[in-house]
Amino acid sequence: MNRYKCPACSGNQYTSADTAEGCIYCGHQKLEKMDKLETEESEVEK
């Protein structure tokens, strides 16, 4: 399972595919692949 985060809306997407294009929430085309599936505590505090 891979986690992708949208830099535009901060939405998280999960997929078994190695690549993902297009945010399902806002339509932004460039997604960032995250190293971990779980959210870090430091991300939650932001």
CYANA upper distance limits for C-alpha pairs under 8 A (distance plus 0.5 A):
  1 MET  CA     14 TYR  CA      7.13
  1 MET  CA     15 THR  CA      6.08
  1 MET  CA     16 SER  CA      4.94
  1 MET  CA     17 ALA  CA      8.04
  1 MET  CA     37 LEU  CA      8.26
  2 ASN  CA     14 TYR  CA      6.06
  2 ASN  CA     15 THR  CA      5.81
  2 ASN  CA     16 SER  CA      6.24
  2 ASN  CA     17 ALA  CA      7.58
  2 ASN  CA     18 ASP  CA      7.59
  2 ASN  CA     33 LYS  CA      7.87
  2 ASN  CA     34 MET  CA      8.02
  2 ASN  CA     37 LEU  CA      7.36
  3 ARG  CA     12 ASN  CA      7.36
  3 ARG  CA     13 GLN  CA      6.26
  3 ARG  CA     14 TYR  CA      5.11
  3 ARG  CA     15 THR  CA      7.16
  3 ARG  CA     33 LYS  CA      6.50
  3 ARG  CA     34 MET  CA      5.97
  3 ARG  CA     35 ASP  CA      8.01
  3 ARG  CA     36 LYS  CA      7.54
  3 ARG  CA     37 LEU  CA      6.05
  4 TYR  CA     12 ASN  CA      6.27
  4 TYR  CA     13 GLN  CA      5.63
  4 TYR  CA     14 TYR  CA      6.77
  4 TYR  CA     20 ALA  CA      7.98
  4 TYR  CA     31 LEU  CA      6.48
  4 TYR  CA     32 GLU  CA      5.86
  4 TYR  CA     33 LYS  CA      4.94
  4 TYR  CA     34 MET  CA      6.10
  5 LYS  CA     10 SER  CA      6.43
  5 LYS  CA     11 GLY  CA      6.17
  5 LYS  CA     12 ASN  CA      5.13
  5 LYS  CA     13 GLN  CA      6.83
  5 LYS  CA     31 LEU  CA      6.23
  5 LYS  CA     32 GLU  CA      5.71
  5 LYS  CA     33 LYS  CA      6.96
  5 LYS  CA     34 MET  CA      7.28
  6 CYS  CA     10 SER  CA      5.35
  6 CYS  CA     11 GLY  CA      5.78
  6 CYS  CA     12 ASN  CA      7.07
  6 CYS  CA     23 CYS  CA      6.86
  6 CYS  CA     28 HIS  CA      7.70
  6 CYS  CA     30 LYS  CA      7.63
  6 CYS  CA     31 LEU  CA      5.41
  6 CYS  CA     32 GLU  CA      6.78
  7 PRO  CA     11 GLY  CA      8.40
  7 PRO  CA     30 LYS  CA      8.32
  7 PRO  CA     31 LEU  CA      7.26
  7 PRO  CA     32 GLU  CA      7.60
  8 ALA  CA     26 CYS  CA      8.35
  8 ALA  CA     28 HIS  CA      7.19
  9 CYS  CA     25 TYR  CA      8.23
  9 CYS  CA     26 CYS  CA      7.30
 11 GLY  CA     23 CYS  CA      8.11
 11 GLY  CA     25 TYR  CA      7.24
 13 GLN  CA     23 CYS  CA      8.23
 13 GLN  CA     24 ILE  CA      8.22
 15 THR  CA     20 ALA  CA      8.26
 20 ALA  CA     31 LEU  CA      7.53
 21 GLU  CA     29 GLN  CA      6.16
 21 GLU  CA     30 LYS  CA      6.95
 21 GLU  CA     31 LEU  CA      7.08
 22 GLY  CA     27 GLY  CA      5.76
 22 GLY  CA     28 HIS  CA      5.95
 22 GLY  CA     29 GLN  CA      4.60
 22 GLY  CA     30 LYS  CA      6.99
 22 GLY  CA     31 LEU  CA      7.53
 23 CYS  CA     27 GLY  CA      5.07
 23 CYS  CA     28 HIS  CA      5.71
 23 CYS  CA     29 GLN  CA      6.75
 23 CYS  CA     30 LYS  CA      8.24
 23 CYS  CA     31 LEU  CA      7.47
 39 THR  CA     43 GLU  CA      7.04
 39 THR  CA     44 VAL  CA      7.66
 40 GLU  CA     44 VAL  CA      7.21
 41 GLU  CA     45 GLU  CA      7.03
 42 SER  CA     46 LYS  CA      7.25
